[in-house]
Amino acid sequence: RTPVNAVISISDRMQKEAGDTETAVRAGHISEAAEHLLSLINKILDSSKIESGRMSLSEESYRTATLLKDLRDMTGRYGKYAAAGVRTIFRYNPDLPSEMYGDETRICQMMSYLIENACAHTREGAVIVAVDAADDGSGSEMLKFNVRDTGSGIAQEDIPTLFSRFRHISDGNAGPGLALFLPRTLSTLMNG
């Protein structure tokens, strides 16, 4: 990952130094491609950790408001979708518990995969992220996330393999096929 991070850093610097020139535009393209590559590398590494049983959780108390702010801030990375007319809308139950217990980092990671996937499959309209509280079955509360989009939907023949590793739906969007496998696996690890 270090070489890709170096490419991102250098191209970002080039973009800032070049101002409003063609070089800045090209540096922006390099940075965007490198960020996409880094995302793919991270997904493959996460998949390998899951497969080998080395994916661990770091459960501790966290502030719900901080988690929600981090999710909103995280979606700023998807500016290319906003530029294409896809909005990300967050809806929170105002009565969410102020503090929760779990792996805040993995929750953000899981939601990042889901939101990015929804944005990628939405040509116009919105991706709506709803957060509510739910009973976990043992009398404790857990956060319940719902991600909806205004995309074209999923073909019937794609539904059986939707959460399979290295599979993607047949809508023309190429990817490593991990966008739903990883969040489902993380959710399962967190008893979701």
C-alpha positions as CSV (number, residue, x, y, z in Angstrom):
1,R,0.0,0.0,0.0
2,T,2.9,2.4,0.7
3,P,3.8,2.9,-3.0
4,V,0.2,3.6,-3.9
5,N,-0.1,6.1,-1.0
6,A,3.1,7.8,-2.4
7,V,1.5,8.1,-5.8
8,I,-1.6,9.7,-4.3
9,S,0.4,12.1,-2.2
10,I,2.7,13.2,-5.1
11,S,-0.2,13.6,-7.6
12,D,-2.2,15.6,-5.0
13,R,0.8,17.9,-4.5
14,M,1.2,18.2,-8.3
15,Q,-2.5,19.1,-8.7
16,K,-2.2,21.8,-6.1
17,E,1.0,23.3,-7.5
18,A,-0.2,23.2,-11.1
19,G,-3.2,25.4,-10.4
20,D,-5.8,25.5,-13.2
21,T,-3.7,23.8,-15.9
22,E,-3.9,20.6,-17.9
23,T,-1.2,19.2,-15.7
24,A,-3.5,19.7,-12.7
25,V,-6.3,17.8,-14.5
26,R,-4.0,14.9,-15.4
27,A,-2.6,14.8,-11.8
28,G,-6.2,14.6,-10.6
29,H,-6.8,11.6,-12.9
30,I,-3.7,9.9,-11.5
31,S,-4.8,10.5,-7.9
32,E,-8.3,9.2,-8.6
33,A,-6.9,6.1,-10.3
34,A,-4.5,5.5,-7.4
35,E,-7.2,5.9,-4.8
36,H,-9.3,3.3,-6.7
37,L,-6.3,0.9,-6.8
38,L,-5.8,1.4,-3.1
39,S,-9.4,0.6,-2.4
40,L,-9.1,-2.6,-4.4
41,I,-5.9,-3.6,-2.6
42,N,-7.6,-2.9,0.8
43,K,-10.7,-5.0,-0.2
44,I,-8.5,-7.9,-1.3
45,L,-6.4,-7.8,1.9
46,D,-9.6,-7.7,4.0
47,S,-11.0,-10.6,2.1
48,S,-7.7,-12.6,2.7
49,K,-7.9,-11.7,6.5
50,I,-11.5,-13.0,6.6
51,E,-10.7,-16.2,4.7
52,S,-7.7,-17.0,7.0
53,G,-9.7,-16.2,10.1
54,R,-7.4,-13.3,11.1
55,M,-10.0,-10.5,10.9
56,S,-10.3,-9.3,14.4
57,L,-12.7,-6.9,16.2
58,S,-11.7,-4.2,18.6
59,E,-14.8,-3.8,20.7
60,E,-15.0,-0.8,23.0
61,S,-17.4,2.1,23.9
62,Y,-17.8,4.8,21.3
63,R,-20.0,7.9,21.0
64,T,-22.8,7.4,18.5
65,A,-22.6,11.1,17.4
66,T,-18.9,10.6,16.5
67,L,-19.6,7.5,14.4
68,L,-22.4,9.3,12.5
69,K,-20.1,12.3,11.9
70,D,-17.4,10.0,10.6
71,L,-19.9,8.3,8.2
72,R,-21.0,11.7,6.9
73,D,-17.3,12.9,6.5
74,M,-16.4,9.6,4.8
75,T,-18.9,10.1,2.0
76,G,-17.0,13.2,1.0
77,R,-14.6,10.8,-0.6
78,Y,-17.3,9.9,-3.1
79,G,-17.3,13.4,-4.7
80,K,-17.2,11.9,-8.2
81,Y,-20.7,10.5,-7.6
82,A,-22.0,13.8,-6.3
83,A,-20.5,15.5,-9.4
84,A,-22.5,13.0,-11.5
85,G,-25.7,14.0,-9.7
86,V,-25.9,11.3,-7.0
87,R,-26.7,12.7,-3.6
88,T,-26.0,10.9,-0.3
89,I,-28.7,11.6,2.3
90,F,-28.4,10.6,6.0
91,R,-31.5,10.1,8.2
92,Y,-30.9,9.4,11.9
93,N,-33.4,8.6,14.6
94,P,-32.9,11.5,17.0
95,D,-33.4,9.1,20.0
96,L,-30.3,7.0,19.2
97,P,-28.4,6.0,22.3
98,S,-25.5,8.4,22.9
99,E,-23.0,5.6,23.5
100,M,-22.7,2.2,22.0
101,Y,-20.3,-0.8,22.4
102,G,-18.6,-2.4,19.4
103,D,-15.9,-1.9,16.8
104,E,-16.5,1.7,15.5
105,T,-13.7,1.3,12.8
106,R,-15.2,-1.9,11.4
107,I,-18.7,-0.3,11.4
108,C,-17.3,2.6,9.4
109,Q,-15.5,0.3,7.0
110,M,-18.6,-1.8,6.5
111,M,-20.8,1.2,5.8
112,S,-18.1,2.7,3.5
113,Y,-18.3,-0.5,1.3
114,L,-22.1,-0.4,1.3
115,I,-22.4,3.4,0.5
116,E,-19.7,3.3,-2.2
117,N,-21.4,0.3,-3.8
118,A,-24.8,2.0,-3.8
119,C,-23.3,5.1,-5.3
120,A,-21.5,3.1,-8.0
121,H,-24.8,1.5,-9.1
122,T,-26.9,4.7,-9.0
123,R,-26.7,6.8,-12.2
124,E,-28.9,9.7,-10.8
125,G,-30.9,10.4,-7.7
126,A,-29.8,9.5,-4.2
127,V,-28.3,7.0,-1.8
128,I,-30.2,7.1,1.5
129,V,-28.5,6.0,4.7
130,A,-30.9,5.5,7.6
131,V,-29.7,4.7,11.1
132,D,-32.0,3.6,13.9
133,A,-31.7,1.6,17.1
134,A,-33.0,-2.0,17.4
135,D,-33.1,-4.7,20.1
136,D,-30.3,-7.2,19.6
137,G,-32.5,-10.0,21.0
138,S,-30.8,-10.0,24.4
139,G,-32.4,-6.8,25.7
140,S,-29.5,-4.6,24.6
141,E,-29.7,-2.1,21.8
142,M,-27.7,-2.2,18.6
143,L,-27.5,0.2,15.6
144,K,-29.5,-0.7,12.6
145,F,-28.3,0.6,9.2
146,N,-30.3,0.7,6.0
147,V,-28.8,1.8,2.7
148,R,-31.2,2.4,-0.2
149,D,-30.5,3.8,-3.6
150,T,-32.4,4.9,-6.6
151,G,-30.4,2.7,-9.0
152,S,-31.8,0.4,-11.6
153,G,-32.2,-2.5,-9.2
154,I,-30.9,-6.0,-9.2
155,A,-31.8,-8.6,-11.8
156,Q,-33.4,-11.8,-10.4
157,E,-30.6,-14.0,-11.8
158,D,-28.0,-11.9,-9.8
159,I,-29.7,-12.3,-6.4
160,P,-28.4,-15.8,-5.5
161,T,-24.7,-14.6,-5.8
162,L,-25.2,-11.1,-4.5
163,F,-23.1,-11.7,-1.4
164,S,-20.6,-14.1,-2.9
165,R,-16.9,-13.4,-3.0
166,F,-15.5,-12.2,-6.4
167,R,-18.9,-11.9,-8.0
168,H,-20.5,-8.8,-9.3
169,I,-23.9,-8.1,-10.8
170,S,-24.3,-7.9,-14.6
171,D,-25.0,-4.1,-14.9
172,G,-21.7,-3.1,-16.6
173,N,-20.0,-2.0,-13.4
174,A,-16.7,-3.9,-13.2
175,G,-15.2,-4.4,-9.8
176,P,-13.5,-7.1,-7.7
177,G,-16.9,-8.5,-6.6
178,L,-16.2,-7.8,-2.9
179,A,-18.5,-4.8,-2.3
180,L,-21.3,-6.8,-0.6
181,F,-19.3,-9.9,0.5
182,L,-17.1,-7.8,2.9
183,P,-19.8,-5.9,4.7
184,R,-22.0,-9.0,5.1
185,T,-19.0,-10.8,6.6
186,L,-18.2,-7.9,8.9
187,S,-21.8,-7.6,9.9
188,T,-21.8,-11.4,10.7
189,L,-18.6,-11.0,12.8
190,M,-20.4,-8.2,14.8
191,N,-23.5,-10.3,15.3
192,G,-25.5,-8.2,12.9
